[in-house]
Amino acid sequence: MAPRRLLEDVNADWDRVAMTTHGRGNHAVRTRRWRYISYADGSEELYDHAADPMEWKNVAGDSQYSSVKTRLAKSMPTEAESAPEAPYDARLRRARATAASRTGQK
């Protein structure tokens, strides 16, 4: 199915996840029911939009949802597939390191 059809009919069947990435190693996947977020530091979030459309309750730590996390994680890129660090991120990291060295912080 073409994405255009989904835009025209929001209730159309769609068998794929939507994925977003913010920085290196921070990914989220969304299905009609679930949003799973995995961060580069190893933390994660999982929300059931059928029960919690406003994402108030993170159920990622609840073992009853481990199969959901496993299934959704398969849609995320591996470290080898992740994009290289964005130039903006590298410049920001260097600027912070320079500022910290000037103030004697690490």
N, C-alpha and C positions, 0 to 999 in steps of 0.2 A: 504494500500500500504506500502510496506517495504521501509525504508529510502534508501536502496541500489538502488532501482529503480529510486528514485529521483536523486541520484548522477549520475546515468547513463544517465538520460534524464532530464536536468534542466527545460524543458518545460512541464514536466508531471504535471497532476493535483495533487494538494496537498491541503487538506482541513483543515490542522492544522496550528497553529502558531509556530514559533520558539521562544523560550524564553531564555533570559540570565539574570543572576543575578550577581550583584557586591556588595558584602557586604549585610548586613541585611536591607531589605526593599527597595532596589534599583533594580527594575526589568525593563526589556524591552521585548516587544513582536514585532515580525516582521511577516508580511504577504507579499505576492508578491508585494502589493502596499504600505502598511503603515508600519511605525515604531513608536511605542508608548513607551515612557519611563516615568516611575513614580519613583520619588525619595523619600526616607524616610522623607525628610524635607517638603514634600507636593508639591514640584515643579514638573513640567512635561514638556515633549517635544512630539510633534507629527509632523511627516514628511510624505508627500505624494511623494513617490518615482516615481510615474508616471509623476508628474510635477516638482519634485525637487530631482533628484537622488543623488545629492551631500549633501543633508540635510542642505541647507543654510537658509531656512525659516521655523522657528518653528511656526506651526499654532495651537498649543495647546490652545492658548488664544482666538481663533476665534470660536464664538458660533456655526457657521454653521457646525463645525466638532464634536460637542458634542456627537452625536450618534456614531460616529466612535470611539471616546475615550471610551465611555461606553461599546461598543461591545468588544473592545480589552482588556479593563481592566478586563473583566470577565475571561480572560485566565490567569490572574496573581494570584499568591498565596495570600491568605489573611494573615493578621498578625499572626494568629494562625497557619497557615501552613508554615510560613517562617522558614528557618533554624535558629538554635541558632547561637549566635555570634561565629564567627570563632576564634580559639585560637590566631591566628596572630593578629586579630583586638583588642582583649583584651590586649595582651602584648603591642601593639603599644599605645593604650590608656593609659595604666599604665605608660609607659615610658614617654609619653608626659606630663602626670600629675606630675610625679616626677621631670622632667626637669623644668616645670613651677613653682613648689613649691620652687625649689632651686633658681630661679631668682626672686621670689616674684610675679609672674604673676598668674592669675587665668585661 
